[in-house]
Amino acid sequence: MAQYYSIIRGFSDLLGEEGILRLPGYLPEVFIRSKERDLAIREATDRLLGGENVLIVGPPGAGKTALMFMILREIFNLGYKIGYILEGPVIVTNEHLREGIILFYDDIPRMDVSALRSIVRNRVKNIVATGRAEEVAMAEKICGIQFGDVFSIIRIRPMSDDLIRKMLIRYADKEAIKIVSEKAIDEVVKKAEGLPVYVWQVIRELKIVKKDLDEEFARRIPQGMLDYVDDILWRIIGGVPERYEVLLTLLIMTDLVKYEINQDLYSYVYLIAKELRLGRKLSIKDIMFDEVLDNVTRYLARDATTFSFRLPHDFWADVLRGKSNGPIAPEIAKINTLYSIEERRRILIEAARRAWGRLEKADDEFKKRAFLRNLEMNFDEETIRSILERVVEEDVPRAPPEIVGIPDIEEYMSVLGRKITKPLKDRDVKVVENLLSRIERFLRTPKEKNIAGVAFMRLWEKTKIEDYFKRGEKLLLEAKNAKAYYNLGVAFIRRGDYNQAKKYLEKALELNPMNKHIRHNLALVELRLGNKKKAKLILKGKILGSERGEAE
């Protein structure tokens, strides 16, 4: 499978608290239809099936994501496969077209810049995406692109009051929430300002606090989504000392991709924030029964498959960045003033080191992988390496490697690094085979996977055993950086498969446009394929990658 997307198995992957789109699991049954939205679904479906791209644009909370789901549902029911574009600096191409796959991405202005530019440059087709109107315009300026050149734009507006009313009644019925009076409905509809997300937040809060919708609740909640979220935070943390660490923790979440944070990392960020307030060192045990933390966490979206928490909606990030005017806004302003994004990043890195100090000793490989994946989404390779190599020990003694069964990866990497600088000698084959057999399942970082991947390729060169090539290819693809793609391209050159070599060398050049070794080998491949003119242009830096290097 191509490395820039993943296929969904069914709607369960998209809906529910743990779904990719964070929409209610019963959405297909309660989706509010209107002439405008029905027309948008038909138009988007026709354009996607005709090989075009579609971008759904509208104000925050207007229901863009829900509309995208209904479009995907129509396409899925017609027999097409659905896939989502992965997070991070992926290179998006048209490989999915051969499989008949329609891709989607929620909130495309926040996509990694290199991935977004690759969509434009590679003229990628069959993508449906969403974006806030103001962020689409900003992304166009930052990235130097015009979404209208790549996507058919479909604009949606807030809903009318009668549709908001229908939505509120349907959602309450599905969640078994009793509506005590019509006046309560009228009050919520007026305060929603046409935004479906407001209704969903009302229903979600009533579900969390286990209450019915009555006039008292409807009168108490403020008008507009920004002040509503502000009000929720004030009711949870207003006046309590822990508001300091809560707001700092949530603010740090807004710096992360998709506002998603690993659960262990979340706990340690909160712990460090509490240490900063108290001015003394604490243990993770000191926050295990923190009632304020528990109350806040109840409002977050939880994904058990990735062991992570997410902000319930973009509006939460807006409030935490200072866009509300409610009672918690002054406190938020103080935290934003005290902690710049650089300082928040330092706290996050320290929290990651301390979290990994405990997590690396655990037997749960799934939790470890989920933690590392969250790091990969938010940090570069060098930062991740510094986190994993400089672990901060806390209150759990480290067991010797022979007890926990984990080999000394650093030492083995050093040996492998020396062995792969040139083709293996006969006497080295068994040594490398033995090293790889012991460490293969413990590899974590892109650097480790790259070294081991090249080692497998050296074994393949020496023995011509196909399994070694496949295992090396898998590791290099998992590393997903310029060096790994370069090494994979060189391996395919030695294999004589120049088309595959070209593909991976182009990916490497995209990530590292100024590397002369990548250009040299890519030019060599083009010569082997008979493209002399293109080879010369590559060597001169006229095509591929250099445009990106100049732009950045």
Stockholm file with secondary structure:
# STOCKHOLM 1.0

chainA/1-552         MAQYYSIIRGFSDLLGEEGILRLPGYLPEVFIRSKERDLAIREATDRLLGGENVLIVGPPGAGKTALMFMILREIFNLGYKIGYILEGPVIVTNEHLREGIILFYDDIPRMDVSALRSIVRNRVKNIVATGRAEEVAMAEKICGIQFGDVFSIIRIRPMSDDLIRKMLIRYADKEAIKIVSEKAIDEVVKKAEGLPVYVWQVIRELKIVKKDLDEEFARRIPQGMLDYVDDILWRIIGGVPERYEVLLTLLIMTDLVKYEINQDLYSYVYLIAKELRLGRKLSIKDIMFDEVLDNVTRYLARDATTFSFRLPHDFWADVLRGKSNGPIAPEIAKINTLYSIEERRRILIEAARRAWGRLEKADDEFKKRAFLRNLEMNFDEETIRSILERVVEEDVPRAPPEIVGIPDIEEYMSVLGRKITKPLKDRDVKVVENLLSRIERFLRTPKEKNIAGVAFMRLWEKTKIEDYFKRGEKLLLEAKNAKAYYNLGVAFIRRGDYNQAKKYLEKALELNPMNKHIRHNLALVELRLGNKKKAKLILKGKILGSERGEAE
#=GR chainA/1-552 SS CCTTEEECCSGGGTBSTTSTTCBCTTHHHHCCCCHHHHHHHHHHHHHHHTTCCEEEEESTTSSHHHHHHHHHHHHHHTTCEEEEECSSSCCCCSGGGGGTEEEEESSGGGSCHHHHHHHHHTTCCSEEEEEEHHHHHHHHHHHTCCHHHHSEEEECCCCCHHHHHHHHHHHHHHTTCCBCCHHHHHHHHHHHTTCHHHHHHHHHHHHHHTCCBCHHHHHHSCSSHHHHHHHHHHHHHTTSTTHHHHHHHHHHHTTSGGGEEEHHHHHHHHHHHHHHHHTSCCCGGGGTTCHHHHHHHTTSEEETTTTEEECSSHHHHHHHTTCCCSTTHHHHHHHHHHCCHHHHHHHHHHHHHHHHHHHTTSSCHHHHHHHHHHHHHHSCHHHHHHHHHSCCCCSSCCCCHHHHTCCCHHHHHHHHHHHTTSCCCHHHHHHHHHHHHHHGGGCCSHHHHHHHHHHHHHHHHHHCCHHHHHHHHHHHHHHCSHHHHHHHHHHHHHHTCHHHHHHHHHHHHHHCTTCHHHHHHHHHHHHHTTCHHHHHHHHTTCSSSHHHHHHC
#=GC SS_cons         CCTTEEECCSGGGTBSTTSTTCBCTTHHHHCCCCHHHHHHHHHHHHHHHTTCCEEEEESTTSSHHHHHHHHHHHHHHTTCEEEEECSSSCCCCSGGGGGTEEEEESSGGGSCHHHHHHHHHTTCCSEEEEEEHHHHHHHHHHHTCCHHHHSEEEECCCCCHHHHHHHHHHHHHHTTCCBCCHHHHHHHHHHHTTCHHHHHHHHHHHHHHTCCBCHHHHHHSCSSHHHHHHHHHHHHHTTSTTHHHHHHHHHHHTTSGGGEEEHHHHHHHHHHHHHHHHTSCCCGGGGTTCHHHHHHHTTSEEETTTTEEECSSHHHHHHHTTCCCSTTHHHHHHHHHHCCHHHHHHHHHHHHHHHHHHHTTSSCHHHHHHHHHHHHHHSCHHHHHHHHHSCCCCSSCCCCHHHHTCCCHHHHHHHHHHHTTSCCCHHHHHHHHHHHHHHGGGCCSHHHHHHHHHHHHHHHHHHCCHHHHHHHHHHHHHHCSHHHHHHHHHHHHHHTCHHHHHHHHHHHHHHCTTCHHHHHHHHHHHHHTTCHHHHHHHHTTCSSSHHHHHHC
//
